[in-house]
Amino acid sequence: MQYNFSHFLNKAKSIETWLHNEYQNIRTGRASTAFLDQVKVESYGDMVPLSNVASIGIEDAKCIRVSPWDSSLIRAIEKAVMVANLGVSTSVDEKGLRIIFPDLTGERRILLVKQAKEKLEEAKVSLRQERNAINDDMNNQKKSGDMSEDEVTRSKKEFDKNIEIAMNNLDILFAKKEKEILN
């Protein structure tokens, strides 16, 4: 009986997606609307995503324009951006809100690379935990007689290849983000 790795492959993909989303939230000096995805605004008593109460567009390389559909929400949106602690400044005008990205200094770039590396390590730890759980499961199946010694050995070799691919995918994401931050 060959071990079924579908659960692991799904989990590895979700870890990769998580890392990708975390990297989108690390500001690199260029304006990106995805940067505001985690911002929640209080609107009529509920906390809702910013995209539900306003249109979001890129004004230029260092500025995002947020135009609320209800102008009474401008202050709530400004407060939500400040509370999210994104390292940006805001400017309110008659059309809505401008979110301005400051230039990145060399020191700030180094801090962002360090932050990206920490996120990479979090993702790798999650992957290692999954690896340990799968290895334990294979050993338990061997003990219970559901898998033979040879099947476990073959499955572990195949699993090692899957782990290596998943780790490489995470490293590739980090390398792209590091290049983006430093350039």
C-alpha positions in Angstrom: 0.0 0.0 0.0 1.4 3.3 -1.1 1.1 6.2 1.4 -1.4 8.9 0.4 0.4 12.3 0.4 -2.6 14.4 -0.8 -3.2 15.9 2.6 0.5 16.9 2.9 0.5 18.4 -0.6 -2.6 20.4 0.1 -1.1 21.6 3.4 2.2 22.5 1.7 0.3 24.5 -0.9 -1.6 26.4 1.8 1.7 27.2 3.6 3.1 28.5 0.3 0.0 30.6 -0.2 0.2 31.9 3.3 3.8 33.0 2.8 2.9 34.6 -0.5 0.2 36.6 1.2 2.5 37.6 4.0 5.0 38.8 1.5 2.4 40.9 -0.2 2.0 42.8 3.1 5.7 43.6 3.3 5.9 47.0 1.7 8.7 47.5 -0.8 8.3 51.2 -1.5 6.0 50.6 -4.5 2.3 51.2 -4.1 0.2 48.0 -4.3 -3.5 47.7 -3.6 -2.9 44.2 -2.1 -1.1 46.0 0.7 -4.4 47.1 2.1 -6.1 43.7 2.0 -5.8 43.2 5.8 -7.2 46.6 6.7 -10.6 46.4 8.3 -12.8 49.5 8.7 -15.7 50.1 11.1 -18.7 50.7 8.9 -22.2 51.0 10.5 -21.2 49.0 13.5 -19.4 46.1 11.7 -15.7 45.6 10.9 -15.5 45.1 7.1 -12.6 44.9 4.6 -11.6 48.2 3.2 -12.5 47.0 -0.3 -16.1 46.6 0.8 -16.6 50.4 1.5 -14.3 52.1 -1.0 -12.7 51.8 -4.4 -8.9 51.5 -4.2 -6.6 52.5 -7.0 -3.0 53.3 -7.6 -2.4 57.0 -8.1 1.3 56.8 -8.8 4.3 54.6 -7.8 4.3 55.9 -4.2 0.6 56.6 -3.6 -2.7 54.7 -3.4 -6.1 56.5 -3.7 -8.9 55.3 -1.5 -12.3 56.7 -2.5 -15.1 55.7 -0.1 -18.6 55.2 -1.5 -19.9 57.0 1.6 -17.9 60.1 2.4 -18.8 59.9 6.1 -16.4 56.9 6.3 -13.3 58.9 5.4 -12.2 59.3 9.0 -13.0 55.7 9.9 -10.8 54.6 6.9 -8.0 56.9 8.0 -8.2 55.5 11.5 -8.2 51.9 10.3 -5.1 52.5 8.2 -3.3 54.1 11.2 -4.4 51.2 13.5 -3.0 48.7 11.0 0.4 50.2 11.5 1.5 49.8 7.9 4.3 52.4 8.0 2.6 54.7 5.6 1.3 58.2 5.9 -2.2 59.4 5.0 -3.6 62.6 3.5 -7.4 63.3 3.5 -8.9 65.5 0.8 -12.4 66.0 -0.7 -12.2 62.9 -2.8 -11.1 60.5 -0.1 -7.8 59.4 1.2 -4.3 59.2 -0.2 -2.0 56.6 1.3 1.6 57.7 0.7 4.5 55.3 0.8 7.8 56.8 2.1 11.0 56.1 0.3 12.9 53.1 1.6 16.2 53.7 3.3 19.0 51.2 3.3 18.4 50.5 7.0 14.7 49.9 6.3 15.4 47.6 3.5 17.6 45.4 5.7 14.8 45.3 8.3 12.3 44.3 5.6 14.6 41.5 4.4 14.9 40.3 8.1 11.1 40.4 8.4 10.8 38.4 5.2 13.3 35.8 6.4 11.3 35.4 9.7 8.2 34.8 7.7 10.1 32.2 5.6 11.2 30.5 8.8 7.7 30.4 10.2 6.5 28.7 6.9 9.4 26.2 7.1 8.6 25.4 10.7 5.0 24.6 9.7 6.2 22.4 6.9 8.6 20.6 9.3 5.7 20.0 11.7 3.7 18.5 8.8 6.7 16.3 7.9 6.9 15.0 11.5 3.2 14.2 11.6 3.4 12.3 8.3 6.5 10.4 9.5 4.8 9.5 12.7 1.8 8.3 10.8 3.9 6.1 8.5 5.7 4.6 11.5 2.3 3.9 13.3 1.0 2.2 10.1 4.1 0.1 10.0 3.7 -0.9 13.7 0.0 -1.8 13.1 0.8 -3.8 10.0 -1.0 -1.6 7.6 2.3 -0.9 5.7 5.3 -3.1 5.3 8.9 -2.1 6.0 9.6 -1.8 2.2 6.4 0.3 1.6 7.4 2.7 4.4 10.9 3.0 3.0 9.6 3.8 -0.5 7.0 6.2 0.9 9.6 8.0 2.9 11.9 8.4 -0.1 9.0 9.8 -2.1 8.0 12.0 0.8 11.5 13.4 1.1 11.2 14.5 -2.5 7.9 16.2 -1.8 9.4 18.0 1.2 12.4 19.2 -0.8 10.1 20.6 -3.5 8.0 22.4 -1.0 11.0 23.8 0.8 12.5 25.0 -2.5 9.2 26.7 -3.4 9.3 28.6 -0.2 13.0 29.6 -0.8 12.1 30.8 -4.3 9.3 33.0 -2.9 11.8 34.5 -0.4 14.5 35.1 -3.1 11.9 37.0 -5.2 10.8 39.1 -2.3 14.4 39.8 -1.2 15.3 40.9 -4.7 12.2 43.1 -4.8 13.1 44.7 -1.4 16.8 45.3 -2.2 16.2 46.7 -5.7 
